[in-house]
Amino acid sequence: MPGRLAGAAVGLLALAGTAALAAGAAAPSPRFSTPRRIIASTPNVPSAVSGSGEAVTLRPGSGPGPALQLASAHGRVRTVGLATTIAGYDNPSVAISDSGVLAAVWDTSSTAGTTPDVIEMAVGTFGTPPTSASVLSAPEVAVSGERAFVTPAGTAVAVWNQSDGAFTTVRASIDPAGGAPRAVTIAANEAFVGGGLDGAGRVVLIEQDGGTFAEQTISPNGSTVSSPHDFAVPTAIADAAGIAGELGVLFDAAGAQLYSWRAPGRNQKLQAVWRSSAGAFGAIQALGRSADLGDGRQQVALSSSGHAVAVLSAGGTGPLRVRFASELGHFGRSQRVGAPGRYADMPSLSINGAGRALLAWLDSPASAPGTTKSRAVVAVSRGMHFSSPAQLPVGTGLGSRYLGDEPLTAAAPGGRPELITYGGARGSTAVGQIAFLTG
């Protein structure tokens, strides 16, 4: 959800083998449904899953635009190409509600020679998916930060930043269930930092202008956008906000928020702080160094029930380390996941409403990192410990070697269903796969 996911996430990486997961017994290895083929992955591939187990993934299409891939734990994968007016897409975000309303938004910044950029959006349902996309913005010098949300009332909301070269404006498209979509200017001369759904079903937006932060809400039926409410933030957050893409904001169902960022400087240290539903900030917590910060990956995940997990990566040179926290609490001691003699890369993590985290990454032998000898692996948390990493299942007729299709996870904010997309190989061709966690 920030960055990649809709919604939000945390990681932990290090292969198991004989390595223990700190104190406590490791959870049993996860079980998955039979994997099914999907369009092969490329960077910037978001996925979202509803509490009823309906999943949507946005991937490259056969035409100039992307394609929706729709799947559930049982049944075939449906691929729906989206007719677009402008070729190319980048920075996509997807969302799906428990009732099956889905939304996808992206920009055209990846298109060669396309300047200025525009925002496009597709809205529909799992049962009746959209087949075309609408242009939401007039061409701008730059667009960024787009996020898709769907409220429990079925209102689809897309939020993004757009710039004319001098000023940044936060814009939104609100598409009520059964109503006409409308474009809204959320805030002028400010930037969209992050957002989420609160326990009342509202879309909560956080914006910033230098050291000034504001909060606004969109009602569940999309009829009302609140006036901005300014609030003070710790100096460290205000400093981090000036680093594009470095500040993440996650929400739980009670309205608490979890901010995470990289401390400015060379040490790549991950920091976090809670903000209660009453608006009070707690103490800033230093979580440790993580070499993966700055590559667009979420380093922290928060469930609707207030459970959080953070991942710290050595940058592919060893196990991942993870730290857990719950209900506005302090992050505990770091735990290693994986074997010291293996390389871990491209971690992806999600967490569901029950606080169960799903972590996937590419595992490589120390002698050949990032090659076709790599394998996609996964670990699942039970309480505050992860299972030993297990290799992801490979579809019939596919090889198990890695060919460039990184693993990506998604979990339902309020439910149990989790899914994962990852690669396989058929000859020298990368093949995408999707599977659901079943136990």
N, C-alpha and C positions, 0 to 999 in steps of 0.2 A: 502498500500500500505505500509516507515518504518513499523516495527512490523506487526500487523495484518492488510491487505488490500491494500493490493494492493493500493497502491496508496497513503492511507493516511487518519485524522479524528479528531473529538472533541466531547465532551460530556457534558451532563448536566443532573442532576438527582435530582428529588425531586418530589413527587407526588402532583398533584394539589389539587383538592377538593376546599377548600376555599382560599388556598394560591394564592396570586396574583403574576404576573411575573414582578414586578417592574413597573415603569411608562409605560403607553401605554396599549391599549386594547389587550387582548389575541387573537390570531388567532383562527379561527374555527377549530374544531376537524378534524383530517385527515380522509380520506376515502380510503379504500383499495379494491383491487380485491378479489374475492373469494379465500381463501387460498387453496393451493394444497399440497399434501403430498410429502415429499422427505425423503431421508435416514436420520435417526435420527442423531442429531449433537453430536460431541465430541469436546474437545478443539482443537484449531488450525484449524479452519474452515474458509477459506477465500472465499469471493464472489466478483464479479466484474460485472458491467453492462455497456453496450455500449450506445451511444447517440441515437441509434435506438431502444433501449429497449430489446436487447438480453442479457441474463444474464448467467453467468457460476459460479458454486459453486463446490468446491472440497470437497468431503466427504468420509468417509470410504466406501470401496467397499466390495463385497462378497468374493473376493480373498485376496491375500497378500498385494495388493496395494490399492490406493485410487480409487474413481470413480468420473467422471465428471457428474454433473447434469446441464442440459441446459433448460432454461425456458424463456418465454416472457410473456408480460402482457395478451396475449390471446393464448391459445393452451396448449397442455399437456406438462408435464415435462418429458424430456428424460434422462435416466440414462445410462451412457456409462462406463463400467468397463475398467480399464487400465491394460493391461498385463505388469507386471514388472519382472525384472530379480532378484530383491532383495526384500525380504519381509519387511514390515513396512514402515512407513513414518512419517515425522515430519516437522515442520516449513515451511508449504506450502505457496505459493504465486500464485495468478492467475491474468491474465489481458486479456482484450478483446477490440479490436478496434471497431470503428463505422462501419467498413466494415465486422465485424464478425470474424476476425482472432483472435484466442485465444491461450494462452500459460499458462502452469502450471509447476511449479518447486517445488521440495521438496528434503529433505535429508532422510537418513535411520537411523538417530540417535535414533529413538524410538524402533528399533528392538533389542530384547533381545540378548545380546552377540555379537552384530555386532560392532566390532572395527577393523579397522578404518571404517569411514563413507564414503558414496558416495553421489553425487548429481544426481537426475534423472529429466527429463523434457519431457513433452508431448506438441506437437504443432499441430494445425489443424484449422478448421473453425467451426462456429456455425452450418452450414449446413452439413459439413462433419467432424465430430469430430474425434480426434485420438482415436485409440483403444489400443495403446501400448506406452511405455515410453522408452526413450533412456538414457543410463548412460553417464553423461557428464564428470565426474572426475575420475581419478585414486583414489583408496582408500587413504584417508588421516586420520591423527590422529583426526582432527576435522574440520567440515565445519559449517558455520553459515552465517546469514545475507542475505539469498537468496531472490531475488526479481525478478519478471517477469514484462516485459514491452512489449507493442506492439505499433509500430509507425503507424502514419496514412498511410504510404506506405506499411504496412503489414509485416514489419520485426519484428520477435519475438526475444527478448533479455532476457537472464537469467544472473544474476550477483550474485556472492557469494564470501565469504571468505573461503579459505582453508589453513590449517596449517599442517606442518610436525612435529610439536612439538617445533620447534625453530623459524621458520619464518612464517609470514602470507602473502599470496598472494591473490590479487583481481583477480578473473577469470571471464570470460564471455563466453557464447555461443550465437553466432549471426546466426539467421536463416532467411535469406531474403526470401521474397515472390517469389516463383518459382526458388529459388537458393539452393545451397548446404550449410548446416550449417557449421560453423567453430568455433573452440575454440580459445580464445584470452586471453593472460595474460595482464590484464589492468595495474597492478602496483605490484611491488615486495616490500616486507617489509612495506606494508601499509594495512589499513583496509577500507573496503567499509562502509561508514557511511549512505548514503542515495542517492536517485536519483529521477528523474521524467522526464516528457516530457516538452520541452519548446515550444514556439509559432511557431518555425520553424519545429517542428516534430522530433527534435533530442532527444536522450536519454542523459540526463545530469547526470554524476556520481560525487559524492563528496567522496574523500578518505582522511584519516588522518594517520599520524605517529607521535604520541605524540602531540606536539603543532603545527606541520606543517600540513597544509591542501592543497589539490590540487583538481582541477576540470578538468574533461575530458568529451568529447562528442562522441557519436556514431551517424553517419549520418542516416537519415531516411531510406535509402535503405540498410544500414548495411555495406557499402563498406569501410567506413573510420572511424578510431578511432583516435581522436586527441591526440597530445602530452599533458602531464600533465601541467596545469597552476597553479603554487603555489599562494596562497593568504593568507594574515594575518587574523586571527580571534581574537575576544576579548578573554582575558585571561579566562573568565568564561566558554566559549565554550571549550577551550582547556582542562580545568580541567574536564569538564563533559564528554569529549570524552573518558576519561580513565575509565568510568563506563560503562560496557558492556550493550548495549541496551538502554542507557538512553538518547542519543542524537538523536533527530528526525530532518529531513530536508524535507520540503515540497516546491513545486514549483507551481507558477501560469503560465498562458500561456504567460505572458509578460517577463518571465525570472526572476522575483523577487523570493526570497527564504525566508522561515520562519523557523528559528531554534528554537527548544524548548528542554528543559532539566530540570532535577531535580537538584537543587542546592545541592552540596555535604554537608552532615551533617544529623542530625536527624529530621529536620523539614519538609522534603519532599516538599519543596517549588518549585512550577513550575515557570520557567522563560522562556522568549522568546525574540527574537530579529529579526528584518527584515534585509534583505540584498537586496539592489536594483538591478535591472538588470545591472546597471553599476558597481556593485561590492562593493558599499559602505554600511557599517553596520550602523544601527541606534542605538538608545539608548536601553540598556537592560531593559526589563519590567518585574517586579515581579508581577506575576498573583495571587499568593496566595498558600495556603497549599492544597495539594491533597493527601489523604491517599492511593489512588489507584495507584500512581506512582510506577514503579518498577515491575508491574505484567505483563508487555508486552503490555499493552493497550495504544493506542494512546490517548493523552490528548488534542491535537490540530488538527484542520482540516482546510484546505485551498482550496478554489475553484479555478478554472482556471481563474476566473475574479478578483481574489485578495481579496475575502471576507474570513475572518477567524473567527473561534469560538474556545473557549477553555473550557474545563470542569474541575471543581474542585469537588472532591468527599470527603465526610466525612467518607468514608469507610463502607458504608451500614447503618450508624446510623442516617441518616436524609436526607433532600433534597440535590439535587445537586445544584451547583452554576455554572453559565456560564458567559463568557465575550466575547463580539463581537469586531471585528476590521475590517476595510476595507482599501484596497489600501495603504498599508504601514503605516497605521495610528496606533494610540495608542489604546490599548484594553480598552474598557469602563468599567464602574462600574459593579460589579458582580450582577447577577440576580438569584433568587432562583426559582427552578422548582420543584414542589412537595409539599407535606404536611409535616410539622415538625414531626408529629406523625407516619410517615411511614418510612420503611427502603428501601433504594435504593441500588441495587447491579448490577455488571456486565454491566456498561454502554457501549453502542456502538453508535458511531456517524459518519455520513458521510455528505458531502456537495456537491451540484451539481454546474454546471457552472453558474447558475443564483443566487447562493449564498443562496439557500434554504437548511437548515440543517435538517436532519432526526435523531432523537435521540431515542434510545430504551434502556430499562433496565428492571430488575426484581424488582417488587414492592412487599413488604411483610408487613404484620401487625407488629407493634412494638413488639407484644407479641410472634410472631412466625417467625422470620426472616429466610430466606433460606430454607423453608419447602415446602410441597406440597400446602400450602395455598398461596404461592407466585403466582404472575401473571405477564405476560409479557405486558408491556405498551409502548406507543410511544408518542412523541410530535414532532411537525413540526414547524419550524420557518417561519415567514412571516416578512421580514425586520429583525429587531434586537430583536424580541421577539418570544417566543415559545407559541404554543397552550397549552391548558390544557391537561395533559396526558390522553390518551384514551387507554382502554384495546384493545389489538390486537385481530382481529377476529379469531375464532376457527373453523376448518373444520368440516364438517358434520360427526357425529358419534364419535367425539373426545371430551374428557373432557377438561375443561379449566384450570385445575390445572397444576402447574409446576412440571416437573419430570426431570429436569437436562439439558434441552435444552435451552441454553442461546440465547437471541435475538442478531442478527447481522445485520448491515445495509450496503448498498452499494449504491453509486450514480454515475451517468455518469459525468465525469469531465467537459464535454462541453455541456451537455444536461439536460433534465428534468427528465428522468425516474429514479425512485428509487425503491429499493426492500428491503425486510426484510426477514430473516429466523429466525425461533423461534420454540418453542416446543408446543406440545399438549400432550394429554394422552389418551391411549386406554387401559383401565384396568390399569395394573401396568407397561405398556410399554411406554417409551418415543417415540414420533413420531415427526419427523421434518416437518415443514411447510414452504411454501414460498408464499409471496404475494407482489403485486406491489402497490405503492401509485398512486391513481387515481384522487385525489382532496384534 
